[in-house]
Amino acid sequence: MNHNQQATGSRHDDDAALSEFLASLMEYTPTIPDELVEHYLGKSGFQCPDVRLIRLVAVATQKFVADVASDALQHCKARQAAVVKDKRDKQQKDKRLILTMDDLSKALREYGVNVKHQEYFADSPSTGVDSTSREE
């Protein structure tokens, strides 16, 4: 078998795998509804009647959101672990994780998305409260 025949056979296998994958998208219900994907694709000027392509975009979006959330969780855990090390003398009773915009911003920055906070945005309930109100 020469190189052209191998390339043709490989291409046929790739085409078959792609066809099988696209067919499986018809049976899959993504977390992000088709209507929502169609809406945002339409706002960007993209119109496509093929449901398989809409679901492919939904699956890619779902993966992106899951990856960002996972990375933000890792930033959150690292930040809270650093706080616990600073306060070793105090026993930490509350083991809940608190995800902040800073954690999310760091995770998004890894994917090339820069998020800027508004001046009035607060990550803690006491931010923006003057010191006389807190003493009461």
Secondary structure as UniProt FT lines:
FT   HELIX           3..27
FT   HELIX           34..43
FT   TURN            44..45
FT   HELIX           51..86
FT   TURN            87..89
FT   HELIX           101..109
FT   TURN            110..112
FT   TURN            119..120
FT   TURN            125..128
FT   HELIX           131..135
//
